[in-house]
């Protein structure tokens, strides 16, 4: 049953129970109907305005608390959402549809608040009745990662990608989560375990190379990335990372060759264009730098970095008007947070 259907059923239940009841309960049922309609329309502030006085007037009823929790969640007021949903959970019938929804959304609210220990049991419970919900499983895996139980994250994350939790793929996939969190040592341990289980597992040397790149050990990074590219020459990200490693080793010419391979394989690889352009500027190859940044702007027209870099190039080549034009665009994008300009 969808969230909207469950809420409609919840409202219907209140309306039925209101028959023959006091005027206050009748008004409560009417406000719940209105809140249900507002929620369906996406008017979450309207839901809050309609129901905010009811928890105090009818403190034993869970329905308004439930609606308020969902509305605050959609408004990204996670603290308010958690407060209302926790109160609703205490009052709802265990295993009912509203109770199950409360468990799931309360777990997510705790997650977004960084309350990992409180989120874990709720998300675990919700995943038991929604075992194929990838969004829920990913959130549970990230909760484990952020609470320091990275090995436990393998189980839900392996379900997302439909692999055996004990397989080398599961270890490598979980390492990717840890890399996103910049947990380099933990990610490395899982990758080495994956390689121990399967020496030729694709992507492991690349990920280990990225770890060494972030540590600043460019020699180790380039060696690992070379092993990855020997097996997977079409790996655009591998060529980009190799370009970074070679640049770190002071090998500009070789870095350029690696980065060119990256954009040939992935013509919309923005980062490779930017890094190439910076090398060309350093080498004094302004025409190449200008053309390369132009391609980056084609890929990402609302990039502050690209327009600012282009303005530098035009200033260096004596094209003041064009330099001011791109600097103006860059400043507008910086003020707007890189959002598209009107």
N, C-alpha and C positions, 0 to 999 in steps of 0.2 A: 504494500500500500504506500502511495506517495505521501510526502509530508502534507501537501494540501488536502488529500483525501482523509488523512488521519485527523487533521484539524477540523475538517467539515464534520466528520463523525463525532468528534469531541463536542462541537457546538450542538449537534443534533441531540446528543445525550443530555446535555444541560437543558435544552429546550423541552425535551420530553419530561425530564424530572421536575421542570418548573410548573407543570400543569397543576393547577389548584393550590399553588404555593403563594407566599406573601408577595406583595407588590415589589419588595426589594429584590427577591429572587427573580421575579419576572423581568425587572429592569436589568439585572445581572445577565440573564439569558439574552436579552435584547442587545446589550453591549458586547457580549461575546459574538453574536451574529455579525454585528458591525465590525468588530475587530477581525473576524475571519475574512470578511470581504476586503477590508483594508490591507490585510496581510497578502491576500491574493493579488491585489493591485500594486503591491510594492510600497505602500504608504506606511512605513514602519513607525515613523514619528506619530502618525495618526493612531496607530495601535496603542502606543504608550500613552498618548493624551486621553484616549477613550477608557483605558483600563487602570491607569496608575493609582486611582483611589480605592479600587476594590480589594486588594490584599489587606488593607487595614480594616475595611468594613466587614469583610468575610474572611477572617484569617485562616479558617480551616479548609477553605476551598482551594484546590490546586489549579483550576483552569486559567484564571487570570494570570497567575504566576507563570504558568506555562507559556501563554501567549506573550507576556511581557519579556520573558527570557528569550524567546525566538526573535522578537522584534529588536531587542537590544543586541542580540548576536548579529543580526543582519546589518545593524547600524555600526557594528564593530566596537560597541561598548562592552567589551568582554567581561569586565569586572561586574557591571550591572547584570549582564546576562547570567553569569555564574551565580550571583546572589539569588536571583529569582528562580533559576532552574534548580538549584540545590534545595530551595524551599519547596518547589513543586514536587521534586523527587520524593521527599519525605511524606507527601500527602497522596500521591498517586498509587493506584493499584499495581503492585508488582506484576511484571510480565504483560501488562496491558499495552496497547499500541502507543498511547501518550507517554507512558513510563519508559518504553523503549526509546522513543524519540528523545526524551529528556536525557536519558543515559548518554546517548550518542552526542547530542549537541553540548551538553555540559562537559563531556570529555574534551570536545574540540575547543570550548571556551577556555578551559583550564590550560590546554596546550598553547593557545595564543597568548595567554597570560604568563606563560613560562612556569606553570605549576605542574611540573612533570610528574611528581609522585602522585598527585591527585588525579591527573589525567589518565595514567596508566590503567588502573583497574576498570575504569569506565570504558575506555576504548577497547580494552581486551574483551569486556563483556559484549560490547556492541559488535565487535568483529565475529563473535561466536554465532550470532544470528544473521550477519551479513558477510559471510566468508569470501565473497567475490567482489566486494566493493573496494576497488583499487585506491580510491581517495582515502577511505578510512584506514586501509592497511598501510598506506604510505605515512599517514599521520601517526599511526601507532609505531611504525618503525622509527620515525624521527623522534618520537617521544623517548623510545629506548636509547637512541643515540645521545640525546641531550641529557638524559638522566645517568649516563655513564654505563649503560648496559648494551654496548654496541654489538656484542655477540648475539644477544637476544633479538636484535633487530633483523638478523638473518631470516628468521621464521616468517614474519609478515612480508618482508621485502621479497623473499623467494616466491611467495604466493602471488605477488603482483606480477612477477615475470614468469610464473609457472615453471619454476625449476625446483629440484630437490634441495631442501635446506642444507643438506650435508654435501652438496656438490661443489666443485671448484667454482662454478659460475655464481653460486650463492655468496661465497666468500668475496669474489671480485665485485659483485654488484653492491654488496654492503660496504665495501671499501670506497665505492664511488660516493655513497652517502656521507661517509666520514671525510672524504676530500672536500665535499661541499661545505662542511663545517670546519675545514682547515685542521682537522685532527690528523696530522701527518703520520705520527708514530703508530697510532691505532690502525690507520688505513694501510700503512706499510706491512704491519703484522698480518692483516687479513690477506693482503695480496701475496705475501710470501707463502702463506698457508695454501692459497689457491694454486700457486705455482708448484708447491710440493705435491699437491694432488694431481695436477696435470701440467707437466713441464711446458707444453706448447700452447697453453690456453691463450687465445687471442686477446690482446689489449692489456695484458698484465705488465709487460715491459713498458708500454706507453705510460700507464698509470704510475709505475715506479719512477719513470723518467720525469713525469710532472712533479712528483714529490721532491725529487732532487733539484728540480728547477726552482721550486718554491724555497727550498733550503739554500739556494745559491751555489750549489755544487754543480757547476756547468759541465765539468768533465764527466762526472758520473751520469748526469742527465743525458748528455749527447751519446754516450756509449749505450745506454739503455734504449734511447729513442732510435738509434741506428739498428739495434736488434729488432725493434718493433717494425721499422720500415723495411727491413730485409724480408720480413714475412708478409707485410701488408703495405706495399708501395703506393696504394691508392688512398692511404689514410691522410686526408687533408690536415686534420688537427695534429697528427704526428709531424708533418712537415712544418707546420707553424711553430710547434714547440721546439723542433730541431733548430729552426731559425733563431728562436730566442736563446737557446743554449749556445749556439755558435757565436751569436752576437756577444753573449756574456764572456766568451773566450777570446773576444777581440778579433774574430774571423769574419769581418764584414762581407767580403766577397762571397764566402761560402754561405753566410746567413741569407744573403740576397737570393742565391740559387734555391735554397730551401723554401723561402717565403714565396718565390715565384711559383714553385710547384704547388704550394698550398692554394694560391688563388687560381691556378689553372685547373686544379681539381675541384675547387669550391669557389666559383666566381663571385659569390656574395659573402666571402669571408672578410668582414670589415676590419677585424684586428690585424690581419696580415697586410692589408693595404696601408694602414696607418703606420705599422712598424717599418714596412718597406720605404714609405715616404720619408720617415725620420732618418733612415740610413742614407737615402739619396740626398737629403738636405746636408747631412754631415759630410757627404762626399762632394758636395757642390754641384750635384746633378739636378739643377732646379727644374728643368723642363720635364724630366722624368718624375720628379717629386710632385710637380703640379698635376700632371696627368694621373698619377697614382691617387692623389687625394681627391681628384674629380671623380674617380671611380668609387672611392669610399663614400663620397657624398651621394652618388647615385644609389648606393646600397642603403645608406642611412642618412637621408636628407636633413634630418633634425638633430644631427650630432653636433654638440658644441665643440668637441675636440677637433672634428674634421674641418669645420669652418674656421676655427681659430688657427689651425695649422696652415690652411690655405691662405689666410691673411698674412701670416709670417712669410710664406713663400713669395707672395706678391710684393710685400715691403722689401724683401731682399733683392727682388728683380726690378725694383723701381716702378712698379705698377700701383701707385698710391691709391688711385680711385677704386680699383678692384680690391685692394687690401682693406680699405675702409668699409667697403660693401660687406665683405665676409666677416670683418670684425664686428660690424653692427649686427649681423645675423647671429654671430656667436654670442654676443652680449644679450640679445633678446632671448636666445635659447637658454642661456645660463639663468636669467631671471625667471623663465617659465619652467625651469627644471627639466630642460630638454623635451618639453612637450611640443607637439606641432604648433607652428605659428598660425594665427588666423589668416 
